[in-house]
């Protein structure tokens, strides 16, 4: 069964460093998303991506964040200068645009020291 | 739906018993959907079940069913014949504009022998 994959599973970085989180969505899906979950809290929407551009972003998704789909399969989230409060689980999700299924990857746990 | 409320931070159930996890929503949309996801301690988000607002029948997937009461704006998850492996955090979620999901705060379910 096709699934969303994410790498790495864990990332530890120093404050101020850039990180790139990678996702491979399910191949025939059209909408892609990034969410984050700070430890012990609910899942929060960051950004959605469709037709090679951002379709919506939350107030969390400031200028430090960017997304790309560089090669038609990978979907990346870049954080330019990480802060302590960026420590969270980051989930990628994809959606075939039926609106009734959104599949999540296993997540990348980011720890900023 | 714009707001999702899960009022049970924690629930206990005996193995083989049924349990209901509550979810209420607030929306002005005419057409909307409700999702339930399971998050085990390993952190991944597992899609369980979906209910569309225009679906006449309550959704069912194996041991999971949705008790959807539109007039009360509730979409409670019923897990029948609980198993130890059902112990996890359960999130109710709904798409807003553009299919982004808004999540509730979750319910931690513990299945006991």
gemmi code that builds the backbone of each chain (N, CA, C; Angstrom):
import gemmi

chains = {
    "A": [
        ("UNK", (0.847, -1.191, 0.000), (0.000, 0.000, 0.000), (0.886, 1.247, 0.000)),
        ("UNK", (0.618, 2.212, -0.892), (1.467, 3.409, -0.927), (1.366, 4.191, 0.377)),
        ("UNK", (2.488, 4.842, 0.732), (2.494, 5.620, 1.950), (3.378, 6.845, 1.782)),
        ("UNK", (3.139, 7.807, 2.659), (3.978, 8.994, 2.711), (5.220, 8.655, 3.532)),
        ("UNK", (6.385, 9.025, 3.030), (7.621, 8.786, 3.774), (8.282, 10.113, 4.110)),
        ("UNK", (9.010, 10.119, 5.229), (9.698, 11.320, 5.673), (11.091, 10.964, 6.153)),
        ("UNK", (12.030, 11.840, 5.830), (13.392, 11.678, 6.334), (13.946, 13.029, 6.768)),
        ("UNK", (14.800, 13.064, 7.798), (15.109, 11.945, 8.680), (13.993, 11.717, 9.692)),
        ("UNK", (14.088, 10.667, 10.454), (13.081, 10.441, 11.495), (13.364, 11.336, 12.703)),
        ("UNK", (14.646, 11.595, 12.946), (15.040, 12.506, 14.018), (16.113, 13.447, 13.483)),
        ("UNK", (16.034, 14.700, 13.913), (17.045, 15.692, 13.525), (17.349, 16.547, 14.748)),
        ("UNK", (18.629, 16.610, 15.075), (19.054, 17.483, 16.165), (19.923, 18.562, 15.544)),
        ("UNK", (19.646, 19.812, 15.893), (20.392, 20.911, 15.301), (20.649, 21.988, 16.339)),
        ("UNK", (21.623, 22.822, 16.045), (21.913, 23.953, 16.916), (21.053, 25.134, 16.508)),
        ("UNK", (20.657, 25.919, 17.483), (19.894, 27.145, 17.235), (20.626, 27.990, 16.202)),
        ("UNK", (19.859, 28.527, 15.246), (20.437, 29.368, 14.212), (20.839, 28.623, 12.947)),
        ("UNK", (20.869, 27.299, 13.022), (21.226, 26.503, 11.844), (20.004, 26.300, 10.948)),
        ("UNK", (20.292, 26.027, 9.701), (19.233, 25.718, 8.740), (18.976, 24.205, 8.741)),
        ("UNK", (17.710, 23.830, 8.628), (17.375, 22.411, 8.479), (16.438, 22.242, 7.298)),
        ("UNK", (16.551, 21.101, 6.666), (15.636, 20.733, 5.587), (15.018, 19.386, 5.936)),
        ("UNK", (13.702, 19.384, 6.010), (12.965, 18.156, 6.283), (12.373, 17.662, 4.968)),
        ("UNK", (12.523, 16.366, 4.734), (12.134, 15.825, 3.432), (10.936, 14.895, 3.528)),
        ("UNK", (10.152, 14.919, 2.494), (8.930, 14.122, 2.428), (8.779, 13.605, 1.004)),
        ("UNK", (8.318, 12.377, 0.879), (7.895, 11.868, -0.425), (6.419, 11.540, -0.310)),
        ("UNK", (5.552, 12.385, -0.887), (4.115, 12.109, -0.812), (3.733, 10.900, -1.665)),
        ("UNK", (2.511, 10.487, -1.531), (1.995, 9.392, -2.361), (1.889, 9.895, -3.797)),
        ("UNK", (2.308, 9.072, -4.749), (2.654, 9.564, -6.087), (1.500, 10.194, -6.860)),
        ("UNK", (0.289, 9.769, -6.725), (-0.778, 10.364, -7.521), (-1.573, 11.420, -6.754)),
        ("UNK", (-1.044, 11.847, -5.618), (-1.726, 12.861, -4.819), (-1.394, 14.254, -5.331)),
        ("UNK", (-2.315, 15.188, -5.094), (-2.195, 16.511, -5.682), (-1.922, 17.612, -4.660)),
        ("UNK", (-2.405, 17.426, -3.433), (-2.226, 18.429, -2.386), (-1.211, 17.908, -1.383)),
        ("UNK", (-0.354, 18.818, -0.925), (0.665, 18.436, 0.049), (0.640, 19.436, 1.201)),
        ("UNK", (0.961, 18.932, 2.386), (0.837, 19.751, 3.581), (2.022, 19.510, 4.518)),
        ("UNK", (2.306, 20.529, 5.298), (3.171, 20.361, 6.458), (2.378, 20.794, 7.697)),
        ("UNK", (2.507, 19.976, 8.738), (1.925, 20.261, 10.042), (3.037, 20.111, 11.069)),
        ("UNK", (2.834, 20.717, 12.220), (3.773, 20.451, 13.304), (2.999, 20.183, 14.588)),
        ("UNK", (3.675, 19.466, 15.483), (3.089, 19.139, 16.779), (4.155, 19.332, 17.844)),
        ("UNK", (4.032, 20.408, 18.598), (4.915, 20.603, 19.744), (4.557, 19.548, 20.780)),
        ("UNK", (5.563, 19.044, 21.477), (5.376, 17.932, 22.407), (4.207, 18.177, 23.358)),
        ("UNK", (3.271, 17.236, 23.364), (2.140, 17.312, 24.292), (1.011, 18.217, 23.835)),
        ("UNK", (1.149, 18.789, 22.643), (0.119, 19.708, 22.153), (-0.564, 19.146, 20.909)),
        ("UNK", (-1.515, 19.894, 20.407), (-2.244, 19.400, 19.237), (-1.471, 19.685, 17.958)),
        ("UNK", (-1.909, 19.041, 16.913), (-1.281, 19.204, 15.609), (-1.744, 20.530, 14.999)),
        ("UNK", (-0.778, 21.285, 14.454), (-1.090, 22.598, 13.887), (-0.701, 22.643, 12.412)),
        ("UNK", (-1.554, 23.225, 11.615), (-1.296, 23.390, 10.193), (-0.211, 24.434, 9.976)),
        ("UNK", (0.704, 24.136, 9.057), (1.720, 25.117, 8.667), (1.446, 25.669, 7.269)),
        ("UNK", (1.348, 24.754, 6.286), (1.291, 25.207, 4.904), (0.695, 24.117, 4.032)),
        ("UNK", (0.004, 24.558, 2.977), (-0.464, 23.611, 1.964), (0.099, 24.022, 0.615)),
        ("UNK", (0.229, 23.045, -0.264), (0.955, 23.237, -1.518), (0.207, 22.506, -2.617)),
        ("UNK", (-0.047, 23.220, -3.693), (-0.778, 22.622, -4.806), (-0.306, 23.250, -6.101)),
        ("UNK", (-0.127, 22.436, -7.106), (0.239, 22.941, -8.433), (1.512, 23.792, -8.358)),
        ("UNK", (2.463, 23.297, -7.581), (3.793, 23.920, -7.466), (3.802, 25.291, -6.816)),
        ("UNK", (2.784, 25.572, -6.017), (2.854, 26.817, -5.264), (2.088, 26.669, -3.956)),
        ("UNK", (2.404, 27.564, -3.027), (1.719, 27.562, -1.738), (0.276, 27.988, -1.958)),
        ("UNK", (-0.664, 27.176, -1.456), (-2.075, 27.541, -1.576), (-2.589, 28.208, -0.302)),
        ("UNK", (-2.003, 27.858, 0.822), (-2.397, 28.497, 2.071), (-1.278, 28.319, 3.085)),
        ("UNK", (-1.129, 29.292, 3.969), (-0.151, 29.144, 5.051), (-0.716, 29.750, 6.316)),
        ("UNK", (-0.250, 29.234, 7.446), (-0.717, 29.735, 8.726), (0.204, 30.858, 9.192)),
        ("UNK", (-0.188, 31.484, 10.293), (0.634, 32.569, 10.842), (1.948, 32.040, 11.401)),
        ("UNK", (2.004, 30.738, 11.679), (3.260, 30.142, 12.142), (4.294, 30.163, 11.019)),
        ("UNK", (3.851, 30.008, 9.809), (4.718, 29.857, 8.641), (5.229, 31.228, 8.226)),
        ("UNK", (6.261, 31.708, 8.959), (6.779, 33.042, 8.671), (7.938, 32.949, 7.677)),
        ("UNK", (8.674, 34.041, 7.549), (9.736, 34.110, 6.542), (10.872, 33.116, 6.786)),
        ("UNK", (10.925, 32.534, 7.977), (11.966, 31.549, 8.254), (11.665, 30.204, 7.588)),
        ("UNK", (10.429, 30.023, 7.159), (10.010, 28.749, 6.576), (9.873, 28.878, 5.061)),
        ("UNK", (10.171, 27.796, 4.372), (9.882, 27.735, 2.946), (9.643, 26.287, 2.559)),
        ("UNK", (8.915, 26.102, 1.477), (8.646, 24.755, 0.975), (8.992, 24.702, -0.506)),
        ("UNK", (9.333, 23.480, -0.919), (9.689, 23.271, -2.321), (9.285, 21.876, -2.739)),
        ("UNK", (9.009, 21.748, -4.038), (8.842, 20.415, -4.611), (9.822, 20.369, -5.777)),
        ("UNK", (11.073, 20.084, -5.472), (12.130, 20.330, -6.450), (12.124, 19.403, -7.661)),
        ("UNK", (11.607, 18.198, -7.502), (11.801, 17.234, -8.585), (10.561, 16.404, -8.882)),
        ("UNK", (9.399, 16.847, -8.477), (8.174, 16.121, -8.783), (7.875, 14.955, -7.867)),
        ("UNK", (8.819, 14.618, -6.969), (8.497, 13.562, -6.010), (8.741, 14.035, -4.580)),
        ("UNK", (9.872, 14.694, -4.314), (10.144, 15.174, -2.976), (9.392, 16.461, -2.678)),
        ("UNK", (9.088, 16.642, -1.409), (8.421, 17.860, -0.925), (9.166, 18.237, 0.340)),
        ("UNK", (9.819, 19.405, 0.335), (10.704, 19.735, 1.444), (10.205, 20.945, 2.225)),
        ("UNK", (10.529, 20.947, 3.500), (10.288, 22.087, 4.382), (11.643, 22.546, 4.878)),
        ("UNK", (11.951, 23.811, 4.637), (13.218, 24.372, 5.100), (12.935, 25.392, 6.188)),
        ("UNK", (13.713, 25.296, 7.245), (13.693, 26.314, 8.285), (15.062, 26.973, 8.259)),
        ("UNK", (15.098, 28.264, 7.959), (16.375, 28.929, 7.655), (17.263, 29.096, 8.876)),
        ("UNK", (16.708, 29.561, 9.954), (17.491, 29.834, 11.154), (16.673, 29.335, 12.333)),
        ("UNK", (16.950, 28.127, 12.746), (16.080, 27.482, 13.730), (16.144, 28.172, 15.083)),
        ("UNK", (14.993, 28.141, 15.755), (14.876, 28.668, 17.110), (14.517, 27.513, 18.047)),
        ("UNK", (14.719, 27.732, 19.326), (14.397, 26.684, 20.295), (12.939, 26.237, 20.158)),
        ("UNK", (12.067, 27.211, 19.924), (10.633, 26.912, 19.855), (10.216, 26.190, 18.568)),
        ("UNK", (11.152, 25.979, 17.658), (10.864, 25.159, 16.480), (10.936, 23.665, 16.792)),
        ("UNK", (11.400, 23.323, 17.975), (11.457, 21.913, 18.370), (10.044, 21.338, 18.383)),
        ("UNK", (9.839, 20.314, 17.599), (8.501, 19.741, 17.432), (8.603, 18.519, 16.536)),
        ("UNK", (7.477, 17.816, 16.418), (7.342, 16.779, 15.397), (6.740, 17.453, 14.177)),
        ("UNK", (7.355, 17.245, 13.022), (6.856, 17.821, 11.786), (6.295, 16.697, 10.916)),
        ("UNK", (5.046, 16.867, 10.544), (4.372, 15.860, 9.716), (4.128, 16.410, 8.316)),
        ("UNK", (4.422, 15.584, 7.347), (4.029, 15.836, 5.975), (2.762, 15.030, 5.706)),
        ("UNK", (1.877, 15.557, 4.888), (0.674, 14.819, 4.523), (0.376, 15.056, 3.052)),
        ("UNK", (-0.320, 14.099, 2.441), (-0.751, 14.300, 1.064), (-2.187, 13.840, 0.894)),
        ("UNK", (-2.805, 14.354, -0.140), (-4.251, 14.253, -0.320), (-4.515, 14.107, -1.808)),
        ("UNK", (-5.289, 13.095, -2.199), (-5.581, 12.933, -3.626), (-6.612, 13.928, -4.156)),
        ("UNK", (-7.046, 14.863, -3.289), (-8.013, 15.899, -3.655), (-9.445, 15.384, -3.692)),
        ("UNK", (-9.642, 14.225, -3.088), (-11.041, 13.827, -2.925), (-11.636, 14.533, -1.698)),
        ("UNK", (-10.769, 15.029, -0.846), (-11.201, 15.761, 0.341), (-11.597, 14.873, 1.491)),
        ("UNK", (-11.542, 13.555, 1.275), (-11.966, 12.676, 2.360), (-10.864, 11.751, 2.837)),
        ("UNK", (-9.641, 12.013, 2.435), (-8.513, 11.235, 2.937), (-7.286, 12.124, 2.923)),
        ("UNK", (-6.614, 12.214, 4.019), (-5.358, 12.942, 4.073), (-4.397, 12.041, 4.830)),
        ("UNK", (-3.367, 11.593, 4.128), (-2.455, 10.611, 4.682), (-1.201, 11.284, 5.201)),
        ("UNK", (-0.843, 10.903, 6.411), (0.303, 11.504, 7.077), (1.521, 10.596, 6.974)),
        ("UNK", (2.680, 11.223, 6.893), (3.929, 10.493, 7.030), (4.204, 10.214, 8.497)),
        ("UNK", (5.280, 9.484, 8.772), (5.591, 9.099, 10.155), (6.150, 10.238, 10.994)),
        ("UNK", (6.485, 11.358, 10.367), (6.969, 12.514, 11.104), (8.483, 12.576, 11.212)),
        ("UNK", (8.984, 13.796, 11.374), (10.388, 14.047, 11.715), (10.398, 14.785, 13.031)),
        ("UNK", (11.096, 14.201, 13.994), (11.201, 14.875, 15.293), (12.409, 15.800, 15.243)),
        ("UNK", (12.157, 17.097, 15.311), (13.221, 18.100, 15.274), (13.491, 18.601, 16.680)),
        ("UNK", (14.742, 18.546, 17.055), (15.163, 19.087, 18.353), (16.183, 20.179, 18.096)),
        ("UNK", (15.876, 21.373, 18.578), (16.782, 22.510, 18.430), (17.418, 22.786, 19.789)),
        ("UNK", (18.751, 22.742, 19.812), (19.479, 22.926, 21.082), (20.044, 24.346, 21.196)),
    ],
    "B": [
        ("UNK", (-14.582, 22.508, 9.151), (-15.013, 23.108, 10.426), (-13.891, 23.976, 10.979)),
        ("UNK", (-14.238, 25.075, 11.598), (-13.216, 25.995, 12.062), (-12.716, 25.669, 13.463)),
        ("UNK", (-13.514, 25.008, 14.260), (-13.079, 24.706, 15.615), (-13.495, 23.288, 15.980)),
        ("UNK", (-12.574, 22.565, 16.569), (-12.819, 21.190, 17.000), (-12.590, 21.112, 18.500)),
        ("UNK", (-13.516, 20.516, 19.211), (-13.390, 20.418, 20.668), (-13.442, 18.961, 21.095)),
        ("UNK", (-12.428, 18.550, 21.824), (-12.406, 17.224, 22.435), (-12.284, 17.455, 23.928)),
        ("UNK", (-13.324, 17.113, 24.666), (-13.398, 17.495, 26.080), (-12.815, 16.463, 27.023)),
        ("UNK", (-12.439, 15.306, 26.497), (-11.914, 14.235, 27.350), (-10.401, 14.159, 27.188)),
        ("UNK", (-9.620, 14.695, 28.104), (-8.171, 14.588, 27.948), (-7.684, 13.152, 28.085)),
        ("UNK", (-8.389, 12.347, 28.898), (-7.988, 10.960, 29.082), (-9.198, 10.069, 29.309)),
        ("UNK", (-9.099, 8.839, 28.788), (-10.175, 7.867, 28.973), (-9.552, 6.502, 29.276)),
        ("UNK", (-10.254, 5.718, 30.109), (-9.844, 4.349, 30.379), (-10.961, 3.422, 29.938)),
        ("UNK", (-10.589, 2.272, 29.409), (-11.589, 1.277, 29.026), (-10.999, -0.106, 29.285)),
        ("UNK", (-11.872, -1.013, 29.653), (-11.438, -2.400, 29.847), (-11.327, -3.077, 28.486)),
        ("UNK", (-10.355, -3.948, 28.376), (-10.209, -4.733, 27.154), (-11.532, -5.408, 26.803)),
        ("UNK", (-11.856, -5.420, 25.521), (-13.061, -6.043, 24.944), (-14.326, -5.202, 25.119)),
        ("UNK", (-14.229, -4.119, 25.872), (-15.378, -3.232, 25.998), (-15.361, -2.200, 24.871)),
        ("UNK", (-16.514, -1.555, 24.670), (-16.601, -0.457, 23.707), (-16.323, 0.870, 24.418)),
        ("UNK", (-15.814, 1.821, 23.665), (-15.547, 3.145, 24.240), (-15.932, 4.203, 23.209)),
        ("UNK", (-16.431, 5.321, 23.715), (-16.802, 6.451, 22.853), (-15.932, 7.644, 23.175)),
        ("UNK", (-15.299, 8.175, 22.154), (-14.461, 9.378, 22.302), (-15.223, 10.537, 21.680)),
        ("UNK", (-15.374, 11.604, 22.455), (-16.224, 12.713, 22.039), (-15.501, 13.721, 21.158)),
        ("UNK", (-16.254, 14.289, 20.222), (-15.744, 15.361, 19.381), (-16.916, 16.244, 18.987)),
        ("UNK", (-16.811, 17.536, 19.248), (-17.792, 18.465, 18.730), (-17.079, 19.476, 17.853)),
        ("UNK", (-17.833, 20.038, 16.936), (-17.224, 20.951, 15.980), (-18.103, 22.182, 15.816)),
        ("UNK", (-17.481, 23.204, 15.319), (-18.185, 24.459, 15.078), (-17.841, 24.908, 13.672)),
        ("UNK", (-18.844, 25.020, 12.834), (-18.592, 25.424, 11.459), (-19.796, 26.153, 10.904)),
        ("UNK", (-19.528, 27.047, 9.964), (-20.597, 27.701, 9.224), (-20.697, 27.140, 7.809)),
        ("UNK", (-19.817, 26.160, 7.500), (-19.833, 25.566, 6.173), (-21.034, 24.643, 6.008)),
        ("UNK", (-21.565, 24.590, 4.793), (-22.674, 23.685, 4.509), (-22.165, 22.263, 4.274)),
        ("UNK", (-20.998, 22.180, 3.682), (-20.396, 20.883, 3.371), (-19.060, 20.786, 4.084)),
        ("UNK", (-18.867, 19.726, 4.832), (-17.638, 19.575, 5.598), (-17.424, 18.102, 5.896)),
        ("UNK", (-16.292, 17.797, 6.453), (-15.981, 16.412, 6.799), (-15.331, 16.336, 8.151)),
        ("UNK", (-15.373, 15.170, 8.759), (-14.721, 14.936, 10.038), (-13.818, 13.711, 9.923)),
        ("UNK", (-12.606, 13.865, 10.419), (-11.634, 12.778, 10.421), (-11.332, 12.376, 11.865)),
        ("UNK", (-10.942, 11.131, 12.016), (-10.322, 10.683, 13.257), (-8.974, 10.043, 12.927)),
        ("UNK", (-7.972, 10.425, 13.735), (-6.632, 9.870, 13.602), (-6.214, 9.285, 14.938)),
        ("UNK", (-5.388, 8.248, 14.848), (-4.802, 7.613, 16.030), (-3.305, 7.930, 16.040)),
        ("UNK", (-2.807, 8.334, 17.199), (-1.370, 8.587, 17.344), (-0.816, 7.737, 18.471)),
        ("UNK", (-0.184, 6.613, 18.150), (0.428, 5.796, 19.203), (1.655, 6.506, 19.780)),
        ("UNK", (2.235, 5.903, 20.779), (3.370, 6.538, 21.460), (4.568, 6.712, 20.525)),
        ("UNK", (4.627, 5.947, 19.462), (5.717, 6.095, 18.488), (5.586, 7.378, 17.668)),
        ("UNK", (4.427, 8.029, 17.695), (4.300, 9.367, 17.127), (3.628, 9.496, 15.776)),
        ("UNK", (3.506, 8.412, 15.024), (2.908, 8.598, 13.697), (1.411, 8.857, 13.794)),
        ("UNK", (0.844, 9.443, 12.763), (-0.590, 9.749, 12.698), (-1.244, 8.759, 11.742)),
        ("UNK", (-2.164, 7.983, 12.264), (-2.795, 6.917, 11.484), (-4.245, 7.302, 11.217)),
        ("UNK", (-4.593, 7.411, 9.935), (-5.979, 7.719, 9.560), (-6.873, 6.547, 9.936)),
        ("UNK", (-7.993, 6.860, 10.601), (-8.920, 5.814, 11.022), (-10.200, 5.826, 10.216)),
        ("UNK", (-10.843, 7.005, 10.141), (-12.198, 7.026, 9.604), (-12.550, 8.448, 9.208)),
        ("UNK", (-13.447, 8.565, 8.232), (-13.896, 9.862, 7.729), (-15.424, 9.852, 7.596)),
        ("UNK", (-16.023, 10.982, 7.922), (-17.468, 11.165, 7.736), (-17.702, 12.481, 7.010)),
        ("UNK", (-18.424, 12.431, 5.902), (-18.817, 13.649, 5.207), (-20.161, 14.128, 5.724)),
        ("UNK", (-20.352, 15.428, 5.700), (-21.572, 15.989, 6.282), (-22.824, 15.575, 5.529)),
        ("UNK", (-22.663, 15.207, 4.251), (-23.831, 14.802, 3.490), (-24.004, 13.288, 3.427)),
        ("UNK", (-23.090, 12.563, 4.083), (-23.234, 11.098, 4.116), (-24.417, 10.747, 5.009)),
        ("UNK", (-25.315, 9.959, 4.475), (-26.521, 9.642, 5.237), (-26.267, 8.578, 6.292)),
        ("UNK", (-25.364, 7.673, 5.992), (-25.049, 6.624, 6.947), (-23.845, 7.022, 7.777)),
        ("UNK", (-23.832, 6.597, 9.034), (-22.639, 6.783, 9.858), (-21.507, 5.927, 9.298)),
        ("UNK", (-20.306, 6.513, 9.240), (-19.158, 5.792, 8.689), (-18.739, 4.654, 9.615)),
        ("UNK", (-18.290, 3.578, 9.003), (-17.799, 2.413, 9.749), (-16.565, 1.876, 9.055)),
        ("UNK", (-15.531, 1.577, 9.858), (-14.317, 0.938, 9.347), (-13.874, -0.093, 10.369)),
        ("UNK", (-14.249, -1.333, 10.134), (-13.863, -2.383, 11.074), (-14.457, -2.124, 12.449)),
        ("UNK", (-13.580, -2.020, 13.462), (-14.067, -1.801, 14.835), (-14.350, -0.337, 15.133)),
        ("UNK", (-14.074, 0.525, 14.166), (-14.300, 1.959, 14.357), (-15.614, 2.372, 13.695)),
        ("UNK", (-16.372, 3.175, 14.389), (-17.560, 3.763, 13.775), (-17.710, 5.182, 14.287)),
        ("UNK", (-18.407, 5.968, 13.497), (-18.613, 7.371, 13.835), (-20.075, 7.549, 14.197)),
        ("UNK", (-20.322, 8.098, 15.369), (-21.683, 8.457, 15.770), (-21.854, 9.940, 15.430)),
        ("UNK", (-22.357, 10.171, 14.225), (-22.423, 11.528, 13.673), (-23.816, 12.099, 13.927)),
        ("UNK", (-23.867, 13.175, 14.703), (-25.135, 13.838, 15.006), (-25.023, 15.294, 14.574)),
        ("UNK", (-25.526, 15.529, 13.370), (-25.340, 16.831, 12.740), (-25.983, 17.952, 13.535)),
        ("UNK", (-27.170, 17.713, 14.055), (-27.893, 18.755, 14.788), (-27.128, 19.161, 16.048)),
        ("UNK", (-26.426, 18.208, 16.644), (-25.636, 18.488, 17.847), (-24.210, 18.885, 17.512)),
        ("UNK", (-23.860, 18.850, 16.227), (-22.500, 19.114, 15.771), (-21.497, 18.240, 16.519)),
        ("UNK", (-21.810, 16.951, 16.546), (-20.878, 16.033, 17.188), (-20.553, 14.875, 16.257)),
        ("UNK", (-19.345, 14.377, 16.394), (-18.854, 13.275, 15.559), (-18.008, 12.379, 16.450)),
        ("UNK", (-18.664, 11.623, 17.286), (-17.962, 10.810, 18.272), (-17.450, 9.519, 17.658)),
        ("UNK", (-16.265, 9.128, 18.052), (-15.664, 7.877, 17.582), (-16.014, 6.765, 18.558)),
        ("UNK", (-16.536, 5.682, 18.031), (-16.829, 4.512, 18.844), (-15.859, 3.402, 18.453)),
        ("UNK", (-15.142, 2.890, 19.447), (-14.252, 1.752, 19.221), (-14.889, 0.564, 19.920)),
        ("UNK", (-15.209, -0.458, 19.157), (-15.830, -1.644, 19.760), (-14.742, -2.665, 20.098)),
        ("UNK", (-15.017, -3.506, 21.064), (-14.114, -4.610, 21.427), (-12.675, -4.122, 21.559)),
        ("UNK", (-12.462, -3.191, 22.485), (-11.141, -2.559, 22.640), (-10.037, -3.596, 22.833)),
        ("UNK", (-8.889, -3.258, 22.255), (-7.698, -4.112, 22.380), (-6.583, -3.291, 23.017)),
        ("UNK", (-5.623, -3.989, 23.603), (-4.510, -3.280, 24.251), (-3.802, -2.349, 23.262)),
        ("UNK", (-3.747, -2.777, 22.008), (-3.101, -1.962, 20.983), (-3.858, -0.694, 20.609)),
        ("UNK", (-5.058, -0.549, 21.138), (-5.816, 0.687, 20.892), (-5.359, 1.818, 21.798)),
        ("UNK", (-4.528, 1.513, 22.795), (-4.027, 2.561, 23.679), (-3.198, 3.546, 22.866)),
        ("UNK", (-3.634, 4.786, 22.841), (-3.010, 5.807, 21.999), (-3.707, 7.125, 22.242)),
        ("UNK", (-3.203, 8.168, 21.589), (-3.882, 9.461, 21.547), (-4.764, 9.466, 20.305)),
        ("UNK", (-5.977, 9.978, 20.443), (-6.915, 10.038, 19.333), (-7.286, 11.490, 19.069)),
        ("UNK", (-7.157, 11.878, 17.791), (-7.462, 13.246, 17.401), (-8.638, 13.272, 16.434)),
        ("UNK", (-9.531, 14.192, 16.681), (-10.597, 14.530, 15.751), (-10.108, 15.728, 14.945)),
        ("UNK", (-10.449, 15.773, 13.664), (-9.980, 16.865, 12.820), (-10.990, 17.126, 11.720)),
        ("UNK", (-10.932, 18.332, 11.188), (-11.828, 18.667, 10.094), (-11.139, 19.628, 9.142)),
        ("UNK", (-11.390, 19.493, 7.846), (-10.788, 20.419, 6.907), (-11.491, 21.760, 6.912)),
        ("UNK", (-10.681, 22.815, 6.880), (-11.214, 24.143, 6.646), (-11.084, 24.442, 5.159)),
        ("UNK", (-10.981, 25.692, 4.819), (-10.792, 26.045, 3.421), (-9.501, 25.468, 2.885)),
        ("UNK", (-9.515, 24.949, 1.676), (-8.302, 24.426, 1.070), (-7.871, 23.089, 1.598)),
        ("UNK", (-8.732, 22.414, 2.307), (-8.459, 21.065, 2.825), (-7.494, 21.007, 3.991)),
        ("UNK", (-6.958, 22.131, 4.478), (-6.084, 22.035, 5.657), (-6.917, 21.522, 6.834)),
        ("UNK", (-6.287, 20.713, 7.660), (-7.000, 20.122, 8.790), (-6.825, 20.955, 10.052)),
        ("UNK", (-7.921, 21.146, 10.753), (-7.897, 21.724, 12.097), (-8.122, 20.581, 13.067)),
        ("UNK", (-7.237, 20.441, 14.035), (-7.280, 19.323, 14.966), (-7.824, 19.754, 16.319)),
        ("UNK", (-8.432, 18.788, 17.012), (-8.750, 18.973, 18.420), (-7.518, 18.700, 19.267)),
        ("UNK", (-7.689, 18.838, 20.572), (-6.572, 18.678, 21.495), (-6.274, 17.223, 21.822)),
        ("UNK", (-7.152, 16.324, 21.392), (-6.868, 14.904, 21.541), (-7.405, 14.293, 22.818)),
        ("UNK", (-7.592, 12.986, 22.773), (-7.977, 12.190, 23.941), (-7.003, 11.038, 24.067)),
        ("UNK", (-6.404, 10.904, 25.243), (-5.480, 9.801, 25.494), (-6.280, 8.608, 25.992)),
        ("UNK", (-6.328, 7.551, 25.218), (-7.074, 6.346, 25.588), (-6.132, 5.300, 26.140)),
        ("UNK", (-6.509, 4.729, 27.268), (-5.739, 3.636, 27.861), (-6.654, 2.432, 27.991)),
        ("UNK", (-6.263, 1.334, 27.362), (-7.025, 0.090, 27.443), (-6.380, -0.784, 28.507)),
        ("UNK", (-7.202, -1.217, 29.453), (-6.690, -2.002, 30.576), (-7.187, -3.438, 30.507)),
        ("UNK", (-6.409, -4.341, 31.102), (-6.794, -5.758, 31.139), (-7.965, -5.965, 32.083)),
    ],
}
model = gemmi.Model(1)
for chain_id, residues in chains.items():
    chain = gemmi.Chain(chain_id)
    for i, (resn, *xyz) in enumerate(residues, 1):
        res = gemmi.Residue()
        res.name, res.seqid = resn, gemmi.SeqId(i, " ")
        for name, pos in zip(("N", "CA", "C"), xyz):
            atom = gemmi.Atom()
            atom.name, atom.element = name, gemmi.Element(name[0])
            atom.pos, atom.b_iso = gemmi.Position(*pos), 0.0
            res.add_atom(atom)
        chain.add_residue(res)
    model.add_chain(chain)
structure = gemmi.Structure()
structure.add_model(model)
structure.setup_entities()
